[in-house]
């Protein structure tokens, strides 16, 4: 029996808030540039993912869910993710952003 002032972790019952859950995280590397006031970005480490936005936040808010969806599909099927290696170097007009993405 757990006393009122005794924490559940002292009772041998795992505390669900402290339970270790493995959540896979993947690197989303975006090369972004500003073109005529429009932000354009390409995922540099996974082919075929591009987006545009009115700001950096808008762009990343579009490109990260696309990255997450593509990676999740490969992960769920148990397939190897076709990462681009070596990672391309950003052009002089591009900014590199690294976003860790959890599935």
Protein Blocks (a to p, Z undefined) as FASTA:
>chain_A
ZZfklcfklnopacfklpccdddddddddddddeehiacdddfkbghiacddfbfklmmm
mmmmmmmmmmmmmmmnopacddddddddddfkbccddddddZZ
